[in-house]
Amino acid sequence: MTKKQNWSKDGKLLGHIGKETDGQKHYNQIISYAIKNEKNELSDGNTIIKCKTWLNRYKKKLDEEIQKAGLVDVFKNMGENWVMNHAKALESIEPILVEWSLQWKIHISSKQNKSFLEQLGNANGITTKELFSGKYGNNVTEIMTSMMEKIK
């Protein structure tokens, strides 16, 4: 079972049911990374693009899927329980967006001024300051080991 939102009858989010799939984890990671690192890059194996460009493509894909699914009116309606209705509508097209995002990976560039270790840490939501604070260790091996354990 995939992770789904659980709502009360009056439209309040109660939490989630089910377990997040690997696809959903990847989808959330890519979106979070792109939002936080607009100047960094993503790659589909052939093309390397800036995260900002990817976010524009994501928005276009999202708009296309909303159109295809006939959900435009749902997003125009701000009536009662609109948050729940919008969230359920987005959740209904999420599998398509998850599948689309699976082709994209974080691109670690040798042209950036950041070290490979910093880029890898940043790609996994760890700030440079936090990475070198000693929290993950005091040498490259310790940091890499700790970082890999964190992202499992």
Residue pairs with C-beta under 8 A, 6 or more apart in sequence:
1 17
1 18
1 19
2 18
2 19
2 20
2 21
2 24
2 95
3 16
3 17
3 18
3 19
3 20
3 21
3 24
4 16
4 17
4 18
4 91
5 13
5 15
5 16
5 87
5 88
5 91
6 13
6 14
6 15
6 16
6 17
7 13
7 14
7 84
7 87
7 88
8 14
10 81
11 80
11 81
11 83
11 84
11 85
12 84
13 83
13 84
13 87
20 28
21 98
23 98
23 99
23 102
24 94
24 98
26 98
26 101
26 102
27 94
27 97
27 98
27 101
27 102
29 124
29 125
30 42
30 101
30 104
30 106
31 58
31 101
32 125
33 40
33 42
33 51
33 106
33 123
33 125
34 42
34 51
34 52
34 54
34 55
34 58
35 51
35 55
36 125
37 51
37 122
37 123
38 50
38 51
38 52
38 55
39 50
39 51
39 52
40 50
40 51
40 106
40 107
40 109
40 112
40 119
40 122
40 123
41 48
41 49
41 50
41 51
41 106
41 107
41 109
42 48
42 49
42 51
42 54
42 104
42 105
42 106
42 107
43 49
43 104
43 105
43 106
43 107
44 103
44 104
44 105
45 103
45 105
48 107
49 57
54 104
58 97
58 101
61 97
61 100
62 93
62 97
65 93
65 96
65 97
66 72
66 75
66 89
66 93
69 89
69 92
69 93
71 89
71 92
71 93
74 85
74 86
74 89
75 86
75 89
77 85
106 123
108 116
108 119
108 120
108 123
109 119
112 119
114 122
114 128
117 131
117 140
117 143
117 144
118 128
118 131
120 147
121 127
121 128
121 130
121 131
121 136
121 143
121 147
122 128
124 147
124 150
124 151
126 136
126 147
126 150
130 136
131 143
131 147
135 146
136 142
136 143
136 146
136 147
136 150
137 143
137 145
137 146
